[in-house]
């Protein structure tokens, strides 16, 4: 089985619609794909309706969190999307995305970049606006060569010149809320230092003690020594280890299935979940 547990669609900051994403996942030879848009489950219905035969959909979301001033992301799988407390927190994060993005546009204009909010809003469309949409605008304007080049201290990285904070969950609350909704939690790209500051490894141990289920190890932003360190940490802490593409369509260079999760780990995630079930494709 080929299993990719971290992808994004136009419901947040990917470039594939949810329907396109599941069709592309099947074409890439995946057996299982998780749709984990930022702080939203808005793409799940479309993905279900278009799900090809032979492909299983894992519903999820990537939750925006902050611990001691450092941003981090928690992947939440197979939770009940109607659970009111978690739904309310996701809405608070989403509602803060527009003023936060407008603040970054204002900072960029102060830095001499001829970017406009209308340009960013057009790129985001109906998706939850975020930094990748602003980064795409910077590429279109010729300010940077690629979306990844915008995520530096010069521009949009955490604590970068144009960075603006947003409402984010405490990760301990996120773990509690996801578990209350019957879901499973995995710390996304925990040591992706190229994205900016990362929480210390001691914090990962504290999150594990609070009920974190796993950490994302095989990811484009982790080099080989980092992956080895994370695997050793997971073994010490009793955490599951996943691998994922973090696919964003044409907005990033990674491909669907570039990194995958071991079938036994996937089976354990499904076994632990009680809020929702994997969706088997029926040829939609």
C-alpha positions as a Markdown table, in Angstrom:
| # | Residue | x | y | z |
|---|---|---|---|---|
| 1 | Unk | 0.0 | 0.0 | 0.0 |
| 2 | Unk | 1.1 | 3.6 | -0.8 |
| 3 | Unk | -0.2 | 6.0 | 1.8 |
| 4 | Unk | 0.1 | 9.8 | 1.8 |
| 5 | Unk | -1.3 | 11.4 | 5.0 |
| 6 | Unk | -0.7 | 15.1 | 4.4 |
| 7 | Unk | -2.2 | 17.0 | 1.4 |
| 8 | Unk | -3.8 | 20.3 | 0.7 |
| 9 | Unk | -6.5 | 21.5 | -1.8 |
| 10 | Unk | -8.0 | 24.8 | -2.8 |
| 11 | Unk | -10.1 | 24.6 | 0.3 |
| 12 | Unk | -7.0 | 26.1 | 2.0 |
| 13 | Unk | -3.7 | 26.8 | 0.1 |
| 14 | Unk | -3.3 | 24.1 | -2.5 |
| 15 | Unk | -3.9 | 24.5 | -6.2 |
| 16 | Unk | -5.9 | 21.3 | -6.9 |
| 17 | Unk | -9.6 | 21.3 | -6.1 |
| 18 | Unk | -10.5 | 18.5 | -3.8 |
| 19 | Unk | -11.9 | 16.5 | -6.7 |
| 20 | Unk | -8.7 | 17.1 | -8.7 |
| 21 | Unk | -6.6 | 16.1 | -5.7 |
| 22 | Unk | -8.2 | 12.7 | -5.2 |
| 23 | Unk | -8.1 | 12.0 | -9.0 |
| 24 | Unk | -4.4 | 13.0 | -9.0 |
| 25 | Unk | -3.7 | 10.8 | -6.0 |
| 26 | Unk | -5.2 | 7.8 | -7.7 |
| 27 | Unk | -3.2 | 8.6 | -10.9 |
| 28 | Unk | 0.0 | 8.8 | -8.7 |
| 29 | Unk | -0.6 | 5.2 | -7.6 |
| 30 | Unk | -1.7 | 6.0 | -4.0 |
| 31 | Unk | -4.0 | 3.6 | -2.2 |
| 32 | Unk | -4.8 | 6.0 | 0.7 |
| 33 | Unk | -4.7 | 9.8 | 0.8 |
| 34 | Unk | -5.5 | 12.2 | 3.6 |
| 35 | Unk | -7.0 | 15.6 | 2.9 |
| 36 | Unk | -5.6 | 17.9 | 5.6 |
| 37 | Unk | -6.4 | 21.5 | 4.6 |
| 38 | Unk | -5.4 | 24.2 | 7.1 |
| 39 | Unk | -8.0 | 24.6 | 9.9 |
| 40 | Unk | -10.9 | 23.5 | 7.6 |
| 41 | Unk | -12.9 | 20.5 | 6.5 |
| 42 | Unk | -14.5 | 22.4 | 3.7 |
| 43 | Unk | -13.0 | 20.2 | 1.0 |
| 44 | Unk | -14.1 | 16.8 | 2.3 |
| 45 | Unk | -17.5 | 16.6 | 0.7 |
| 46 | Unk | -16.2 | 17.3 | -2.8 |
| 47 | Unk | -13.3 | 14.9 | -2.3 |
| 48 | Unk | -15.7 | 12.1 | -1.2 |
| 49 | Unk | -18.0 | 12.7 | -4.2 |
| 50 | Unk | -15.1 | 12.5 | -6.6 |
| 51 | Unk | -13.2 | 9.6 | -4.9 |
| 52 | Unk | -12.1 | 7.1 | -7.6 |
| 53 | Unk | -12.4 | 3.4 | -7.0 |
| 54 | Unk | -9.4 | 1.8 | -5.3 |
| 55 | Unk | -8.5 | 5.0 | -3.4 |
| 56 | Unk | -9.4 | 5.5 | 0.3 |
| 57 | Unk | -9.8 | 9.0 | 1.7 |
| 58 | Unk | -8.8 | 9.9 | 5.2 |
| 59 | Unk | -10.5 | 13.0 | 6.4 |
| 60 | Unk | -8.5 | 15.4 | 8.4 |
| 61 | Unk | -7.2 | 19.0 | 9.0 |
| 62 | Unk | -3.9 | 20.7 | 9.8 |
| 63 | Unk | -4.4 | 22.8 | 12.9 |
| 64 | Unk | -2.5 | 26.0 | 13.4 |
| 65 | Unk | -1.0 | 26.1 | 16.9 |
| 66 | Unk | 1.5 | 28.1 | 18.9 |
| 67 | Unk | 3.7 | 27.2 | 21.9 |
| 68 | Unk | 5.8 | 29.7 | 23.7 |
| 69 | Unk | 5.8 | 32.0 | 20.7 |
| 70 | Unk | 6.7 | 29.4 | 18.2 |
| 71 | Unk | 4.2 | 28.3 | 15.5 |
| 72 | Unk | 3.6 | 24.6 | 14.9 |
| 73 | Unk | 1.1 | 22.5 | 13.1 |
| 74 | Unk | -0.9 | 19.5 | 14.3 |
| 75 | Unk | -2.3 | 17.0 | 11.8 |
| 76 | Unk | -5.7 | 15.8 | 13.0 |
| 77 | Unk | -7.2 | 12.6 | 11.5 |
| 78 | Unk | -10.6 | 11.0 | 11.5 |
| 79 | Unk | -12.2 | 13.3 | 14.0 |
| 80 | Unk | -15.9 | 14.2 | 14.2 |
| 81 | Unk | -16.2 | 17.4 | 12.2 |
| 82 | Unk | -19.4 | 18.4 | 14.0 |
| 83 | Unk | -17.9 | 18.3 | 17.5 |
| 84 | Unk | -18.8 | 21.8 | 18.6 |
| 85 | Unk | -15.7 | 22.9 | 20.7 |
| 86 | Unk | -13.2 | 21.8 | 18.0 |
| 87 | Unk | -15.4 | 23.3 | 15.3 |
| 88 | Unk | -15.5 | 26.6 | 17.1 |
| 89 | Unk | -11.7 | 26.7 | 17.5 |
| 90 | Unk | -11.2 | 26.0 | 13.8 |
| 91 | Unk | -13.6 | 28.8 | 13.0 |
| 92 | Unk | -11.7 | 31.3 | 15.2 |
| 93 | Unk | -8.5 | 30.4 | 13.4 |
| 94 | Unk | -10.1 | 30.8 | 9.9 |
| 95 | Unk | -11.8 | 34.1 | 10.8 |
| 96 | Unk | -8.3 | 35.5 | 11.7 |
| 97 | Unk | -6.8 | 34.5 | 8.4 |
| 98 | Unk | -8.1 | 37.5 | 6.4 |
| 99 | Unk | -7.0 | 40.3 | 8.7 |
| 100 | Unk | -3.7 | 38.5 | 9.2 |
| 101 | Unk | -3.1 | 38.2 | 5.5 |
| 102 | Unk | -4.1 | 41.9 | 5.0 |
| 103 | Unk | -1.5 | 42.8 | 7.7 |
| 104 | Unk | 1.2 | 41.0 | 5.8 |
| 105 | Unk | 0.2 | 42.7 | 2.5 |
| 106 | Unk | 0.5 | 46.1 | 4.4 |
| 107 | Unk | 4.0 | 45.2 | 5.7 |
| 108 | Unk | 5.1 | 44.1 | 2.2 |
| 109 | Unk | 3.9 | 47.4 | 0.7 |
| 110 | Unk | 5.8 | 49.3 | 3.4 |
| 111 | Unk | 8.9 | 47.3 | 2.2 |
| 112 | Unk | 8.3 | 48.6 | -1.3 |
| 113 | Unk | 6.6 | 45.6 | -2.8 |
| 114 | Unk | 3.7 | 46.6 | -5.2 |
| 115 | Unk | 1.4 | 43.9 | -3.9 |
| 116 | Unk | -2.3 | 44.4 | -3.4 |
| 117 | Unk | -4.9 | 42.7 | -1.3 |
| 118 | Unk | -7.1 | 42.3 | -4.4 |
| 119 | Unk | -4.3 | 40.3 | -6.0 |
| 120 | Unk | -3.9 | 38.0 | -3.0 |
| 121 | Unk | -7.7 | 37.5 | -2.6 |
| 122 | Unk | -7.9 | 36.6 | -6.3 |
| 123 | Unk | -5.2 | 33.9 | -5.9 |
| 124 | Unk | -6.8 | 32.5 | -2.7 |
| 125 | Unk | -10.3 | 32.3 | -4.3 |
| 126 | Unk | -12.6 | 30.4 | -2.0 |
| 127 | Unk | -9.8 | 28.9 | -0.1 |
| 128 | Unk | -8.7 | 29.8 | 3.4 |
| 129 | Unk | -6.2 | 32.6 | 2.7 |
| 130 | Unk | -2.6 | 32.0 | 3.9 |
| 131 | Unk | 1.0 | 32.7 | 3.4 |
| 132 | Unk | 1.3 | 30.5 | 0.3 |
| 133 | Unk | -1.2 | 32.8 | -1.5 |
| 134 | Unk | 0.9 | 35.8 | -0.6 |
| 135 | Unk | 4.0 | 34.0 | -1.7 |
| 136 | Unk | 2.4 | 33.2 | -5.0 |
| 137 | Unk | 1.7 | 36.9 | -5.5 |
| 138 | Unk | 5.4 | 37.6 | -4.8 |
| 139 | Unk | 6.4 | 35.1 | -7.5 |
| 140 | Unk | 3.9 | 36.7 | -9.9 |
| 141 | Unk | 5.5 | 40.1 | -9.2 |
| 142 | Unk | 9.0 | 38.8 | -9.7 |
| 143 | Unk | 10.0 | 39.5 | -6.1 |
| 144 | Unk | 11.1 | 35.9 | -5.5 |
| 145 | Unk | 11.7 | 33.0 | -7.9 |
| 146 | Unk | 9.6 | 30.5 | -6.1 |
| 147 | Unk | 7.0 | 30.1 | -3.3 |
| 148 | Unk | 9.6 | 28.5 | -1.1 |
| 149 | Unk | 11.9 | 31.5 | -1.6 |
| 150 | Unk | 9.3 | 33.7 | 0.0 |
| 151 | Unk | 9.5 | 31.7 | 3.2 |
| 152 | Unk | 12.7 | 33.3 | 4.4 |
| 153 | Unk | 13.5 | 35.9 | 7.1 |
| 154 | Unk | 13.5 | 38.5 | 4.4 |
| 155 | Unk | 9.9 | 38.0 | 3.7 |
| 156 | Unk | 7.3 | 35.6 | 5.1 |
| 157 | Unk | 9.1 | 33.1 | 7.4 |
| 158 | Unk | 8.1 | 33.0 | 11.1 |
| 159 | Unk | 9.5 | 36.3 | 12.5 |
| 160 | Unk | 10.3 | 37.4 | 8.9 |
| 161 | Unk | 10.0 | 41.1 | 8.0 |
| 162 | Unk | 6.5 | 40.8 | 6.7 |
| 163 | Unk | 5.3 | 38.1 | 9.1 |
| 164 | Unk | 2.1 | 38.7 | 11.1 |
| 165 | Unk | 0.9 | 36.4 | 13.9 |
| 166 | Unk | -2.6 | 34.9 | 13.8 |
| 167 | Unk | -5.0 | 33.3 | 16.3 |
| 168 | Unk | -3.5 | 29.8 | 16.9 |
| 169 | Unk | -4.5 | 27.0 | 19.3 |
| 170 | Unk | -2.4 | 25.9 | 22.2 |
| 171 | Unk | -1.1 | 22.5 | 21.0 |
| 172 | Unk | -2.1 | 20.9 | 24.3 |
| 173 | Unk | -5.6 | 22.1 | 23.8 |
| 174 | Unk | -5.5 | 20.9 | 20.2 |
| 175 | Unk | -4.6 | 17.4 | 21.3 |
| 176 | Unk | -7.4 | 17.4 | 23.9 |
| 177 | Unk | -10.0 | 18.7 | 21.5 |
| 178 | Unk | -9.1 | 16.3 | 18.7 |
| 179 | Unk | -9.2 | 13.4 | 21.1 |
| 180 | Unk | -12.5 | 14.5 | 22.5 |
| 181 | Unk | -13.8 | 14.5 | 18.9 |
| 182 | Unk | -12.5 | 10.9 | 18.4 |
| 183 | Unk | -9.5 | 11.9 | 16.3 |
| 184 | Unk | -5.8 | 11.1 | 16.1 |
| 185 | Unk | -3.0 | 13.7 | 16.3 |
| 186 | Unk | 0.4 | 13.9 | 14.6 |
| 187 | Unk | 2.9 | 16.7 | 14.9 |
| 188 | Unk | 3.5 | 17.9 | 11.4 |
| 189 | Unk | 7.2 | 18.5 | 10.2 |
| 190 | Unk | 8.3 | 19.1 | 13.8 |
| 191 | Unk | 12.0 | 19.9 | 13.0 |
| 192 | Unk | 11.5 | 21.8 | 9.7 |
| 193 | Unk | 14.1 | 24.5 | 10.6 |
| 194 | Unk | 14.1 | 26.0 | 7.2 |
| 195 | Unk | 10.5 | 27.2 | 7.9 |
| 196 | Unk | 11.7 | 29.2 | 11.0 |
| 197 | Unk | 11.9 | 28.5 | 14.7 |
| 198 | Unk | 10.9 | 25.0 | 15.9 |
| 199 | Unk | 9.8 | 24.0 | 19.4 |
| 200 | Unk | 12.5 | 22.3 | 21.5 |
| 201 | Unk | 12.6 | 18.5 | 21.5 |
| 202 | Unk | 11.6 | 18.6 | 25.2 |
| 203 | Unk | 8.3 | 20.1 | 24.1 |
| 204 | Unk | 7.7 | 17.1 | 21.9 |
| 205 | Unk | 8.1 | 14.9 | 24.9 |
| 206 | Unk | 5.6 | 17.0 | 26.8 |
| 207 | Unk | 3.1 | 16.8 | 24.0 |
| 208 | Unk | 3.6 | 13.0 | 23.9 |
| 209 | Unk | 2.8 | 12.9 | 27.6 |
| 210 | Unk | -0.3 | 14.9 | 26.9 |
| 211 | Unk | -1.6 | 12.3 | 24.4 |
| 212 | Unk | 0.1 | 13.2 | 21.0 |
| 213 | Unk | -0.1 | 10.1 | 18.9 |
| 214 | Unk | 2.7 | 10.6 | 16.4 |
| 215 | Unk | 5.2 | 12.8 | 14.6 |
| 216 | Unk | 5.7 | 13.3 | 10.9 |
| 217 | Unk | 9.2 | 12.1 | 10.1 |
| 218 | Unk | 9.6 | 11.5 | 6.4 |
| 219 | Unk | 8.9 | 15.0 | 5.0 |
| 220 | Unk | 10.6 | 17.2 | 2.4 |
| 221 | Unk | 11.8 | 19.6 | 5.0 |
| 222 | Unk | 13.6 | 17.0 | 7.1 |
| 223 | Unk | 17.1 | 15.9 | 6.0 |
| 224 | Unk | 18.4 | 12.3 | 6.6 |
| 225 | Unk | 20.0 | 13.1 | 10.0 |
| 226 | Unk | 16.9 | 14.9 | 11.2 |
| 227 | Unk | 14.7 | 11.9 | 10.2 |
| 228 | Unk | 17.0 | 9.5 | 12.1 |
| 229 | Unk | 16.8 | 11.7 | 15.2 |
| 230 | Unk | 13.1 | 11.9 | 15.0 |
| 231 | Unk | 12.8 | 8.1 | 14.6 |
| 232 | Unk | 14.9 | 7.6 | 17.7 |
| 233 | Unk | 12.8 | 10.2 | 19.6 |
| 234 | Unk | 9.6 | 8.5 | 18.5 |
| 235 | Unk | 10.9 | 5.1 | 19.7 |
| 236 | Unk | 11.8 | 6.6 | 23.1 |
| 237 | Unk | 8.4 | 8.4 | 23.5 |
| 238 | Unk | 6.2 | 5.6 | 22.1 |
| 239 | Unk | 5.0 | 7.8 | 19.2 |
| 240 | Unk | 3.9 | 6.7 | 15.7 |
| 241 | Unk | 6.0 | 7.9 | 12.8 |
| 242 | Unk | 4.4 | 9.0 | 9.5 |
| 243 | Unk | 5.6 | 10.0 | 6.1 |
| 244 | Unk | 3.8 | 12.5 | 3.8 |
| 245 | Unk | 4.2 | 14.7 | 0.8 |
| 246 | Unk | 2.6 | 17.9 | 2.2 |
| 247 | Unk | 1.4 | 18.3 | -1.4 |
| 248 | Unk | 0.1 | 21.7 | -2.4 |
| 249 | Unk | -0.3 | 21.1 | -6.1 |
| 250 | Unk | 1.8 | 23.5 | -8.3 |
| 251 | Unk | 2.5 | 25.8 | -5.3 |
| 252 | Unk | 5.3 | 23.4 | -4.1 |
| 253 | Unk | 7.8 | 21.2 | -5.8 |
| 254 | Unk | 6.8 | 18.0 | -3.9 |
| 255 | Unk | 4.7 | 15.3 | -5.6 |
| 256 | Unk | 1.9 | 13.2 | -4.3 |
| 257 | Unk | 3.4 | 10.1 | -2.7 |
| 258 | Unk | 6.9 | 11.5 | -2.5 |
| 259 | Unk | 7.0 | 10.3 | 1.1 |
| 260 | Unk | 4.6 | 7.7 | 2.5 |
| 261 | Unk | 3.4 | 6.1 | 5.7 |
| 262 | Unk | 4.0 | 2.5 | 6.7 |
| 263 | Unk | 0.8 | 0.4 | 6.3 |
| 264 | Unk | 1.1 | -0.8 | 9.9 |
| 265 | Unk | 1.2 | 2.8 | 11.2 |
| 266 | Unk | -1.8 | 3.7 | 9.1 |
| 267 | Unk | -3.7 | 0.7 | 10.5 |
| 268 | Unk | -2.9 | 1.9 | 14.0 |
| 269 | Unk | -4.1 | 5.4 | 13.2 |
| 270 | Unk | -7.4 | 4.0 | 11.9 |
| 271 | Unk | -7.7 | 1.7 | 14.9 |
| 272 | Unk | -7.3 | 4.6 | 17.4 |
| 273 | Unk | -9.9 | 6.8 | 15.7 |
| 274 | Unk | -13.5 | 6.8 | 16.8 |
| 275 | Unk | -14.8 | 10.1 | 15.3 |
| 276 | Unk | -14.9 | 9.1 | 11.7 |
| 277 | Unk | -13.9 | 6.3 | 9.4 |
| 278 | Unk | -11.8 | 6.0 | 6.2 |
| 279 | Unk | -13.9 | 6.5 | 3.1 |
| 280 | Unk | -13.5 | 3.9 | 0.4 |
| 281 | Unk | -13.6 | 5.0 | -3.2 |
| 282 | Unk | -16.5 | 3.8 | -5.3 |
| 283 | Unk | -15.5 | 5.1 | -8.7 |
| 284 | Unk | -16.9 | 8.6 | -8.2 |
